[in-house]
Amino acid sequence: MTIQSGIEAKLREAFAPERLEVINESHLHAGHHHADGGEHANFDGTGETHFRVRIVSEAFADKSRLERHRAVNAVLEGELAPGRVHALAIDAAAPGEPTRW
C-alpha cells in the first residue's frame, strides 16, 4: 500500500467524506533544502513526502479551522511521524461551505 492510499483509507474511515482528494505534491518541492537534514536534506522531488488533502465532511460542521486540522493530523499521526510525510497541507470543509478548490 502506498502512503497516499493509506492516507485516503484512514480519512475515509474516520470522516466518511462526501468529497476527498489526496494529492501527492512531492514533485513541486524538488530542489528544496530541508533544514531538518536527514534523508530530505537535498530533496529530489520523488517519493511520497508532500501531500495536500482536500476533504469535505459533516464531521467538520461547527468546527474551527484549527479543530479540523487537529482532527486530520490525529488520524494521520503515523504518517506524520519523523521520516515519513514531511509536509501536509489541509483544506477541510463541512458540506455546503464554499471552497476554493
C-alpha positions as CSV (number, residue, x, y, z in Angstrom):
1,M,0.0,0.0,0.0
2,T,1.3,3.4,-0.9
3,I,1.4,6.3,1.7
4,Q,-1.2,8.1,-0.4
5,S,-3.6,5.2,-0.5
6,G,-3.1,4.7,3.3
7,I,-3.9,8.3,3.9
8,E,-7.1,8.1,1.7
9,A,-8.2,4.9,3.6
10,K,-7.7,6.4,7.0
11,L,-9.5,9.6,6.1
12,R,-12.5,7.8,4.6
13,E,-12.8,5.6,7.6
14,A,-12.5,8.4,10.1
15,F,-14.6,11.1,8.4
16,A,-16.9,9.4,5.8
17,P,-16.3,12.4,3.5
18,E,-18.6,13.3,0.7
19,R,-15.5,14.6,-1.2
20,L,-11.9,13.6,-0.7
21,E,-8.7,14.3,-2.7
22,V,-5.3,13.3,-1.6
23,I,-2.7,14.9,-3.9
24,N,0.9,14.0,-3.9
25,E,2.8,17.3,-4.4
26,S,6.3,16.0,-3.7
27,H,7.4,16.8,-7.3
28,L,6.7,20.5,-6.6
29,H,9.4,20.6,-3.9
30,A,12.3,19.2,-5.9
31,G,15.5,21.1,-5.0
32,H,14.2,22.5,-1.8
33,H,16.6,22.3,1.1
34,H,15.1,20.9,4.3
35,A,16.6,22.4,7.4
36,D,15.9,19.1,9.3
37,G,18.6,17.4,7.3
38,G,18.4,13.6,7.1
39,E,17.1,11.9,4.1
40,H,15.2,15.0,2.8
41,A,18.2,17.4,3.1
42,N,18.6,17.6,-0.7
43,F,15.2,16.5,-1.8
44,D,14.8,15.4,-5.5
45,G,11.0,15.5,-5.7
46,T,10.5,11.8,-5.9
47,G,8.5,9.6,-3.5
48,E,5.7,10.4,-1.2
49,T,6.7,13.2,1.2
50,H,4.5,16.2,0.5
51,F,0.7,16.0,0.3
52,R,-2.4,18.1,0.1
53,V,-5.7,16.8,1.5
54,R,-8.9,18.3,0.3
55,I,-11.8,16.9,2.3
56,V,-15.5,17.8,2.8
57,S,-17.2,16.0,5.7
58,E,-20.1,16.5,8.0
59,A,-17.6,15.8,10.8
60,F,-16.2,19.3,10.3
61,A,-19.5,21.1,10.8
62,D,-19.3,23.7,13.7
63,K,-15.5,23.1,14.0
64,S,-12.9,25.8,13.7
65,R,-10.1,25.6,11.1
66,L,-7.7,24.6,13.9
67,E,-10.0,21.9,15.2
68,R,-10.4,20.5,11.7
69,H,-6.6,20.4,11.2
70,R,-6.0,18.8,14.5
71,A,-8.6,16.1,13.7
72,V,-6.9,15.2,10.4
73,N,-3.5,15.3,12.0
74,A,-4.6,13.0,14.7
75,V,-5.9,10.4,12.2
76,L,-2.7,10.6,10.2
77,E,-0.3,10.5,13.2
78,G,1.6,7.5,11.9
79,E,2.1,9.1,8.5
80,L,3.3,12.3,10.1
81,A,5.9,10.6,12.2
82,P,9.5,11.7,11.5
83,G,11.0,10.2,8.4
84,R,7.6,9.7,6.6
85,V,5.5,12.6,5.3
86,H,7.4,15.8,5.5
87,A,4.6,18.2,4.8
88,L,0.8,18.1,4.8
89,A,-1.5,20.9,3.5
90,I,-5.1,20.5,4.7
91,D,-8.2,22.1,3.1
92,A,-11.1,20.9,5.2
93,A,-14.7,22.0,4.9
94,A,-18.2,21.0,6.0
95,P,-20.9,20.3,3.4
96,G,-22.3,23.5,1.9
97,E,-19.3,25.6,2.8
98,P,-17.7,27.4,-0.1
99,T,-14.3,26.0,-1.2
100,R,-11.7,27.4,-3.5
101,W,-10.9,24.0,-4.9
